Amino acid sequence: MPDHTVRPVRTGENQYIIEPDKSSGRIAPVRIYANDTLLDKMMTDRTIRQACNVASIPGIVGHGVVLPDGHEGYGFPVGGVAAMDADEGMISPGGVGYDINCGVRLLRTDLDEAQMRPRIKDVVSDLFGAIPSGVGSKGSIRLRKSELDEVMVRGVDWAVENGYGSADDADSCEESGRIGGADPDAVSEKAKSRGAPQLGSLGSGNHFLEIQKVAEIHDEVAAERMGIRLGAITILIHCGSRGFGHQICSDYLRVSERCMPKYGITLPDRELACVPNSSEEGESYRRAMFAALNFAWSNRQMITHWTRKSFERIFSRSETDLGMRLVYDVAHNIAKVEEHEVDGERRRLVVHRKGATRSFPADRSEVPSRYRDIGQPVLVPGSMGTASWILLGQPNAMSLSFGSTAHGAGRMMSRSKARRNYTEQQVRASLSSKGIFIKSLTRDGVVEETPEAYKDVDAVVEVSHALGIGTKVAKLVPMGVMKGCGDAELERLKARRLAEMQKNLSAKKGREEAGKAAGSEKEMDRPAAARDAVVASLGFRGLEVLESAEAQYPAEAKVIVGRLAEIIRTENIPDKIDGGQLLAVFRMVGLPVKIRTSIKIEKDGKFVSISDRLKNARNGSTVAADAAGGPHAR
């Protein structure tokens, strides 16, 4: 709903202000950085009203900020920045958001478009098979509780020490990919249970992995320092802390809302729920939020590792030969204590950046040493089909926006409206006309993220550049995109596939009954129907294992599938058979099936029993179980 209750006043090019109004509880001004078109779009929802509400939080310092990609969010606007006094101010889970450390990292390569264009479909398809995506999708590893605790505390360092990348990667991350003060004891068991299986997965919504080419260079000195050259191939990875961070935010929003009366806090919007930064509850949230920061950095690190391995497979060259070096990794949803100058005084502030990117200039100690003399790289992803940008942090950011700039294009159309207005065929055709290949688990993963659902990222970047809060280094345009999917669409997909399989089975049964003679084969003896029955019983990564077995051992797999279908039908096995369990079955009957990415082989009593009965199906021979050995297979 449009908000016409407060109209910002123009103070300069791309600058607007809303002055404090104690009668409405607004104790600090709000500064909006946008051109006229971007501001008009902000006025169509609650972006400006939410920013005014943020300016009423006790302990806010200086001014609230709305960046050019700002749009309505939960409590705080997305694209918003607010700084609170570290001793007397508040900390708010809504000021960070649900996807804690939703962030972006950029890899550069020595490849160019001529080398990538003929293989773009192969690369994207390989990445799609190697990196899990979508709501609820599980990563390729299983963590014990102690290992998850290490991830929460050590971040990228844990991933590197476990073989996912090199120490150089940590040197190119905000906070070196590991922020101190994280505490697993501040994280609920529910958050841990959601996070443990998701490490190393992309996620849904606007998360993506994109293969790009460098289309423009605007700052040759900075580009050279970053290893960016015109026409070269880059990879942008955009994801966060998955269900782990979401649960932490949910847990502490409830804590904050419950505790506000205890601290005498009243706010115009309950979604702004907060507690004093120095309180017990504030300390607990910060320790848990820092755990999610480290989880997200580790998550992107593992995806980076698998991305490099995909490129190695497709191009038959090592990641070193391909020059696949990490340029930088930035966080978008975060709150940290930083030192800033306010009215000529250095102060310790809790800077909340929700859908905002840190944009520190040269000579700040927080900037990695390799960039400290030029400034921090800033990564601004577009939507699929539009450009992304590399910017450079500048001094104006410190005075205008507490060292921050935009984090992306900024959404202007709801996902439901995008589904109503566009079809998958339209979006794919539009992308294809631009030479962009997309692979997505579901139609909604494509339609909801149509470029038309977002603001013009070039206009957002132009405002940042003109203000000097983040200046242009290079423009990147997409060639290939890997997307996940959303909750609702994932459930619809499952239901659709199940209905299709049931329909096919019914049709086949009807045809068979109509034409069968006495003594004809039973339905489960027919290979196609048997395979359908097995597919219907498969869970996570089960189909991947089945197809691998069929490709490597077609005759043997056909026999095993037929027998397995009969067992499923007659014994009414209630649980889904996931990839690890199915792989165990194949291994124990003597088929050493190999898959592209690692998977834990699960052997519980039920599947050991099934395997024993399947062994004789292979021409009467019994082969020693688990021929490849070890708990993991590739």
C-alpha positions in Angstrom: 0.0 0.0 0.0 1.4 3.5 -0.9 2.6 5.6 2.0 1.9 9.3 1.6 2.0 10.2 5.3 5.6 11.4 5.1 7.2 13.0 2.1 11.0 13.3 2.0 12.5 16.7 1.2 15.2 17.0 -1.4 18.5 18.3 -0.1 20.8 17.7 -3.1 21.4 15.5 -6.1 20.2 12.0 -5.1 19.7 13.1 -1.5 16.5 13.4 0.6 15.8 13.9 4.3 12.9 13.4 6.7 13.5 15.5 9.8 13.0 14.3 13.4 9.5 14.6 14.8 9.4 14.0 18.6 5.6 14.1 18.5 5.6 10.9 16.4 8.5 9.4 18.3 11.1 10.0 15.5 14.2 11.0 17.4 16.7 11.0 14.5 16.5 12.2 10.9 16.2 9.7 8.0 18.4 10.2 4.9 17.3 8.6 1.7 19.8 8.2 -1.2 17.9 7.8 -4.5 17.1 9.4 -7.8 13.5 10.5 -8.4 12.4 7.3 -10.0 13.8 5.1 -7.3 12.3 7.3 -4.6 8.9 7.1 -6.3 9.1 3.3 -6.1 9.9 3.4 -2.4 6.8 5.5 -1.9 4.6 2.7 -3.3 5.2 0.5 -0.3 6.1 1.0 3.4 9.9 1.6 2.8 9.9 5.2 4.0 7.4 4.5 6.9 9.6 1.7 8.1 12.7 3.9 8.0 10.9 6.5 10.1 10.0 3.8 12.6 13.6 2.7 12.8 14.5 6.3 13.6 12.4 6.0 16.8 14.5 3.2 18.3 16.2 4.3 21.6 19.9 4.9 21.2 20.0 5.5 17.4 22.9 7.7 16.5 23.2 10.3 13.7 20.6 9.4 11.1 18.8 6.4 9.7 19.7 5.5 6.1 17.8 4.2 3.1 20.0 3.2 0.2 19.0 3.4 -3.4 17.9 -0.3 -3.6 15.6 0.2 -0.5 12.3 -1.6 -0.3 9.8 -2.8 2.3 11.1 -5.5 4.6 10.3 -7.0 8.0 10.4 -4.1 10.5 13.5 -2.5 9.0 13.4 -1.7 5.3 15.7 -3.8 3.1 18.5 -1.5 2.0 18.5 0.2 5.4 21.3 1.1 7.8 21.0 2.1 11.4 23.8 2.8 14.0 23.1 2.4 17.7 25.3 3.4 20.6 27.2 0.3 21.7 26.7 1.1 25.4 23.3 2.7 25.5 21.6 1.7 22.3 19.7 -1.4 21.1 20.4 -4.4 19.0 17.5 -5.7 16.8 17.2 -9.1 15.1 14.9 -7.4 12.6 17.7 -4.9 11.8 19.8 -7.8 10.5 17.0 -10.0 9.0 16.2 -13.6 8.7 18.9 -14.6 6.3 21.8 -13.7 8.5 24.9 -13.0 6.3 23.1 -13.4 3.1 26.1 -12.4 1.1 28.0 -12.5 -2.2 31.5 -13.7 -3.2 33.2 -13.3 -6.5 35.7 -15.6 -8.2 37.8 -14.5 -11.1 39.2 -16.8 -13.8 41.7 -16.7 -16.7 39.0 -18.0 -19.1 37.3 -15.7 -21.6 34.0 -15.8 -23.4 35.3 -17.7 -26.4 36.3 -20.5 -24.2 33.2 -20.5 -22.0 30.4 -19.9 -24.6 30.5 -23.4 -26.2 30.6 -25.1 -22.8 28.2 -22.9 -20.8 25.4 -25.5 -20.7 27.8 -28.2 -19.6 29.3 -26.0 -16.9 25.9 -24.9 -15.5 24.5 -28.5 -15.6 27.6 -29.8 -13.8 27.3 -27.2 -11.1 23.6 -28.0 -10.8 24.4 -31.6 -10.1 27.3 -30.8 -7.7 25.6 -28.1 -5.5 22.3 -28.7 -3.8 19.7 -25.9 -4.1 16.2 -25.1 -2.9 14.4 -24.7 0.3 15.1 -27.6 2.6 17.8 -29.0 0.4 20.6 -30.7 2.1 24.3 -30.2 1.7 26.6 -32.9 0.5 28.0 -33.6 3.9 26.6 -34.7 7.3 27.9 -32.9 10.4 28.2 -34.3 13.9 27.2 -31.9 16.6 30.8 -31.1 17.5 31.6 -30.4 13.9 28.7 -28.0 13.6 29.9 -26.2 16.7 33.3 -25.8 15.0 31.7 -24.4 11.9 29.8 -21.8 14.1 33.0 -20.7 15.8 35.6 -21.0 13.1 33.8 -20.3 9.8 35.9 -20.4 6.7 38.9 -21.7 8.7 36.9 -24.9 9.4 36.1 -25.4 5.7 39.7 -24.7 4.6 41.1 -27.1 7.2 38.7 -29.8 6.0 39.9 -29.5 2.4 37.4 -27.0 1.0 39.8 -24.3 -0.4 43.0 -22.6 0.8 44.1 -20.1 3.4 44.2 -17.4 0.6 40.4 -17.6 0.5 40.0 -16.5 4.1 42.3 -13.5 3.4 39.7 -12.3 0.8 36.6 -12.4 3.1 35.0 -9.7 5.3 36.2 -10.5 8.8 38.5 -13.1 7.2 35.5 -15.3 7.1 35.5 -15.8 10.8 34.1 -13.3 13.4 35.1 -13.8 17.0 32.6 -14.0 19.8 30.3 -16.7 18.3 28.9 -19.1 20.8 27.1 -22.4 19.9 25.5 -22.4 23.4 23.5 -19.3 22.4 22.0 -21.2 19.4 18.8 -23.3 19.9 18.7 -27.0 19.2 16.1 -26.4 16.6 18.4 -24.0 14.7 21.2 -26.5 14.9 19.0 -29.3 13.6 17.9 -27.1 10.7 21.5 -26.0 9.9 23.4 -29.3 10.2 22.1 -30.9 7.0 22.2 -27.7 5.0 25.8 -26.7 5.1 27.2 -26.6 1.5 23.9 -25.8 -0.2 22.7 -22.7 -2.2 19.1 -22.2 -1.1 16.1 -20.7 -2.7 14.5 -17.3 -3.5 17.0 -14.8 -5.0 20.0 -17.0 -4.2 21.9 -18.0 -7.2 25.2 -19.0 -8.8 26.0 -17.1 -11.9 28.7 -17.4 -14.6 29.5 -13.9 -16.0 31.8 -12.1 -18.3 33.4 -8.7 -17.6 31.6 -6.3 -19.9 33.0 -2.9 -18.8 36.0 -1.6 -16.8 35.6 1.8 -15.1 38.5 1.8 -12.6 41.5 0.1 -14.2 43.8 0.4 -11.2 41.3 -1.3 -8.9 40.3 -3.9 -11.5 43.9 -4.8 -12.0 44.4 -5.2 -8.2 41.4 -7.5 -8.1 42.5 -9.6 -11.1 39.6 -8.4 -13.2 40.2 -7.9 -17.0 37.8 -7.0 -19.8 36.1 -10.1 -21.4 37.2 -12.5 -18.6 34.9 -15.0 -17.0 33.8 -14.5 -13.3 31.6 -16.5 -11.0 29.2 -14.8 -8.5 27.9 -16.9 -5.6 24.9 -15.4 -3.7 23.6 -17.3 -0.6 23.5 -17.1 3.2 23.0 -19.0 6.4 20.0 -21.1 5.2 17.4 -22.3 7.8 20.1 -22.0 10.5 20.1 -18.2 10.4 16.4 -18.0 9.8 15.7 -20.0 13.0 18.1 -17.8 15.0 16.3 -14.7 13.9 12.9 -16.2 14.7 14.1 -17.4 18.2 15.5 -14.0 19.1 12.7 -11.9 17.7 10.5 -13.7 20.2 13.0 -13.2 23.0 13.2 -9.5 22.1 9.5 -8.9 21.9 9.0 -10.7 25.2 11.7 -8.6 26.9 10.8 -5.1 25.7 8.4 -4.4 28.6 11.2 -5.5 31.0 13.4 -2.7 29.6 10.6 -0.1 29.2 10.9 -0.1 25.4 7.9 1.0 23.3 8.0 1.1 19.5 5.6 2.0 16.7 6.0 -1.5 15.2 6.4 -4.8 17.0 8.5 -6.1 14.1 11.3 -3.7 15.3 11.6 -5.8 18.5 14.9 -5.0 20.2 16.8 -5.2 23.5 19.7 -3.2 24.9 22.9 -4.1 23.2 24.6 -4.6 26.5 21.8 -6.7 28.1 22.0 -10.4 28.7 19.5 -11.0 25.8 21.4 -8.6 23.5 24.7 -10.4 24.2 23.1 -13.8 23.6 21.6 -12.7 20.2 24.9 -11.3 19.1 26.7 -14.5 19.9 24.1 -16.5 18.1 24.1 -14.1 15.1 27.9 -14.3 14.9 27.5 -18.1 14.8 25.3 -17.7 11.8 27.7 -15.3 10.2 30.4 -18.0 10.4 28.0 -20.7 9.1 27.3 -18.6 6.0 30.9 -17.9 5.3 31.7 -21.6 5.6 28.7 -22.4 3.4 29.9 -20.1 0.6 33.4 -21.5 1.0 32.2 -25.1 0.4 30.1 -24.0 -2.7 33.3 -22.2 -4.0 35.2 -25.5 -3.6 32.6 -27.5 -5.6 32.4 -24.7 -8.2 36.2 -25.0 -8.8 35.9 -28.8 -9.0 33.1 -28.5 -11.6 35.3 -26.2 -13.7 38.2 -28.7 -13.4 35.9 -31.5 -14.7 34.6 -29.5 -17.7 37.8 -27.9 -18.8 40.2 -30.7 -17.7 42.5 -28.2 -16.0 43.3 -27.5 -12.4 41.8 -24.6 -10.5 45.2 -23.1 -10.3 45.7 -23.3 -14.1 42.2 -21.8 -14.5 43.2 -18.9 -12.2 40.1 -19.4 -10.0 41.0 -17.0 -7.2 38.6 -15.4 -4.8 38.3 -11.7 -5.3 36.2 -10.9 -2.2 33.3 -12.0 0.0 30.9 -9.5 1.5 28.0 -9.8 4.0 24.7 -8.2 3.5 22.6 -8.8 6.6 24.8 -8.2 9.7 25.3 -6.1 12.8 28.7 -5.4 14.2 30.4 -3.0 16.6 32.5 -0.5 14.6 34.2 2.9 15.2 32.7 5.8 13.4 33.1 9.6 13.7 29.9 11.3 14.7 29.8 15.1 15.1 33.6 15.1 15.4 33.7 12.4 18.0 34.9 8.8 17.6 32.2 6.5 18.9 31.6 2.7 19.2 28.4 1.9 17.3 26.4 -1.2 16.6 25.9 -0.8 12.8 22.9 -2.7 11.5 23.1 -3.4 7.8 20.0 -5.0 6.4 20.3 -5.6 2.7 23.3 -3.3 2.7 27.0 -3.8 2.0 29.9 -2.5 3.9 31.8 0.0 1.8 35.0 1.0 3.7 37.6 3.3 2.1 41.3 2.9 2.0 43.3 2.8 5.2 40.6 1.2 7.3 42.2 -1.7 9.3 39.1 -3.9 8.6 39.9 -4.0 4.9 42.1 -6.9 3.8 45.8 -6.0 3.4 45.8 -6.7 -0.3 43.2 -3.9 -0.8 43.9 -1.6 2.1 45.6 1.1 0.0 42.7 1.3 -2.5 39.6 0.5 -0.5 37.3 -2.5 0.0 35.7 -4.3 -3.0 31.9 -4.1 -2.9 29.8 -6.6 -4.8 26.4 -5.6 -6.0 24.5 -8.5 -7.7 21.8 -7.9 -10.2 18.8 -10.1 -10.9 19.2 -13.0 -13.4 19.4 -11.4 -16.9 20.8 -8.1 -15.7 24.3 -6.9 -14.8 26.1 -7.2 -11.5 28.7 -4.7 -10.4 32.0 -4.5 -8.6 32.4 -1.2 -6.7 35.0 0.3 -4.4 34.5 1.7 -0.9 35.0 5.5 -0.7 35.4 8.1 2.1 32.0 9.6 1.5 30.4 6.4 2.7 31.7 7.0 6.2 29.9 10.4 6.6 26.8 9.6 4.6 25.9 6.0 5.3 28.1 4.6 8.1 30.4 3.0 5.6 27.7 1.3 3.6 26.2 1.1 0.1 23.6 -0.8 -1.8 23.5 -4.6 -1.9 21.6 -5.3 -5.1 18.9 -4.2 -7.5 16.1 -4.2 -4.8 12.8 -6.0 -5.3 9.8 -4.0 -6.6 7.4 -6.8 -7.5 6.1 -9.5 -5.1 6.8 -13.1 -5.9 3.1 -13.8 -6.2 2.6 -10.9 -8.6 5.5 -12.2 -10.7 3.9 -15.6 -10.9 0.6 -14.0 -12.0 2.3 -11.7 -14.7 4.9 -14.0 -16.2 5.3 -17.6 -17.4 8.4 -19.7 -17.3 8.4 -19.9 -21.1 8.4 -16.1 -21.3 11.3 -15.7 -18.9 13.4 -18.4 -20.4 12.8 -17.0 -23.9 13.9 -13.5 -22.8 17.0 -14.9 -21.1 17.9 -17.1 -24.1 17.6 -14.0 -26.4 20.3 -12.4 -24.4 22.5 -15.5 -24.6 21.8 -16.6 -21.0 21.4 -20.3 -20.1 19.4 -21.0 -16.9 18.9 -24.2 -14.9 16.4 -24.2 -12.1 14.8 -26.9 -10.0 11.3 -25.5 -10.6 9.3 -23.0 -12.7 8.9 -20.6 -9.7 12.6 -20.5 -9.3 12.6 -18.9 -12.8 9.4 -16.8 -12.8 9.7 -15.3 -9.3 13.1 -13.9 -10.1 12.3 -12.5 -13.5 14.4 -9.3 -14.1 11.2 -7.3 -14.3 10.6 -8.0 -10.6 13.6 -5.9 -9.7 14.7 -2.3 -9.9 17.3 -1.2 -12.5 20.6 -2.2 -10.9 22.4 0.2 -13.2 20.4 3.1 -11.8 21.1 1.9 -8.2 24.8 1.8 -8.9 24.8 5.2 -10.6 23.4 6.8 -7.4 26.1 5.1 -5.3 28.8 6.2 -7.7 27.5 9.8 -7.9 27.4 10.1 -4.1 30.8 8.6 -3.7 29.7 5.9 -1.3 30.8 3.1 -3.6 32.3 3.8 -7.0 32.3 1.8 -10.2 35.1 -0.7 -10.9 33.6 -3.2 -13.4 30.3 -4.3 -14.9 29.6 -8.1 -15.1 26.9 -9.6 -17.4 25.5 -13.1 -17.0 26.0 -16.0 -19.4 24.7 -18.9 -17.2 22.5 -19.0 -14.1 21.8 -21.7 -11.5 18.7 -21.1 -9.3 17.0 -22.9 -6.4 13.3 -22.9 -5.6 10.8 -21.8 -3.0 8.9 -23.7 -0.3 5.5 -23.6 -2.0 6.8 -24.5 -5.4 8.9 -27.3 -4.0 5.8 -28.9 -2.5 3.8 -28.3 -5.7 6.6 -30.0 -7.7 6.6 -33.0 -5.4 2.8 -33.3 -5.6 2.8 -32.8 -9.4 5.5 -35.5 -9.9 3.7 -37.9 -7.6 0.4 -37.3 -9.4 2.1 -37.9 -12.8 3.6 -41.2 -11.6 0.4 -42.4 -10.2 -1.4 -41.4 -13.4 1.1 -43.3 -15.5 0.9 -46.3 -13.3 -2.9 -46.3 -13.5 -2.9 -45.9 -17.3 -0.4 -48.8 -17.7 -2.4 -51.0 -15.4 -5.5 -50.3 -17.3 -4.0 -51.0 -20.7 -2.5 -54.2 -19.3 -5.7 -55.5 -17.8 -7.6 -54.7 -21.0 -5.3 -56.7 -23.2 -3.9 -59.3 -21.0 -4.5 -63.0 -21.5 -4.5 -65.7 -18.9 -1.0 -66.1 -17.3 0.1 -62.6 -18.5 2.8 -60.9 -16.5 2.0 -59.0 -13.3 2.3 -55.2 -13.5 5.5 -55.2 -11.3 7.2 -57.5 -13.8 7.1 -54.8 -16.5 10.4 -52.8 -16.4 9.0 -49.3 -17.0 6.3 -49.7 -14.3 8.8 -51.2 -11.9 11.1 -48.2 -12.4 8.2 -45.8 -11.8 7.4 -47.5 -8.5 11.0 -47.3 -7.4 11.2 -43.6 -8.4 8.0 -42.8 -6.5 9.7 -44.2 -3.4 12.9 -42.2 -3.7 13.9 -39.3 -1.4 16.7 -36.8 -1.5 19.3 -37.6 -4.2 17.7 -41.0 -4.7 17.0 -40.4 -8.4 20.6 -39.2 -8.9 21.9 -42.5 -7.6 19.4 -44.5 -9.6 20.3 -42.8 -12.8 24.1 -43.3 -12.1 23.5 -47.0 -11.5 21.5 -47.3 -14.8 24.2 -45.5 -16.8 27.1 -47.6 -15.3 25.4 -51.0 -15.0 22.3 -50.9 -17.3 21.5 -54.6 -17.4 22.2 -55.4 -13.7 20.4 -52.2 -12.5 17.3 -53.2 -14.5 17.1 -56.5 -12.7 17.7 -55.0 -9.3 15.1 -52.3 -9.9 12.5 -54.9 -10.8 13.2 -56.9 -7.7 13.3 -53.8 -5.5 9.9 -52.6 -6.9 8.4 -56.0 -5.9 9.7 -55.6 -2.4 8.4 -52.1 -2.1 5.0 -53.2 -3.4 4.6 -56.3 -1.2 6.1 -54.9 2.0 4.7 -51.4 1.7 7.9 -49.7 2.8 6.7 -46.4 4.4 9.9 -44.3 4.3 11.4 -42.6 1.4 14.7 -44.2 0.2 17.3 -41.4 0.0 20.4 -41.5 -2.1 22.7 -42.8 0.6 20.4 -45.7 1.4 19.9 -46.6 -2.3 23.7 -46.4 -2.9 24.2 -48.8 0.0 21.7 -51.2 -1.5 23.6 -51.2 -4.9 27.0 -51.5 -3.2 25.9 -54.4 -1.0 24.6 -56.4 -4.0 28.0 -55.9 -5.7 27.4 -52.9 -8.0 30.1 -50.3 -7.0 28.1 -47.4 -8.4 30.1 -44.1 -8.5 28.4 -40.7 -8.3 29.8 -37.3 -9.1 29.7 -35.7 -5.7 30.3 -37.2 -2.2 27.4 -38.8 -0.4 27.2 -40.6 2.9 26.3 -44.2 2.5 23.6 -45.3 5.0 23.2 -48.9 6.0 20.5 -49.5 8.5 19.0 -52.9 9.3 16.1 -52.6 7.0 18.2 -52.0 3.9 20.8 -54.6 4.8 17.9 -57.1 4.9 16.6 -55.9 1.5 20.1 -56.1 0.0 20.5 -59.7 1.2 17.4 -60.6 -0.7 18.5 -58.8 -3.8 22.0 -60.3 -4.1 20.8 -63.4 -5.9 19.0 -61.2 -8.5 22.3 -60.6 -10.3 22.5 -63.9 -12.2 22.5 -65.9 -9.1 25.9 -64.4 -7.9 26.6 -62.9 -4.5 29.4 -60.3 -4.4 31.0 -58.9 -1.3 29.2 -55.9 0.1 30.4 -52.3 -0.3 33.1 -52.9 -2.9 34.4 -49.4 -2.8 34.7 -49.2 1.0 34.8 -46.2 3.3 31.9 -44.0 4.6 31.9 -41.7 1.6 31.9 -42.3 -2.2 32.5 -40.1 -5.2 
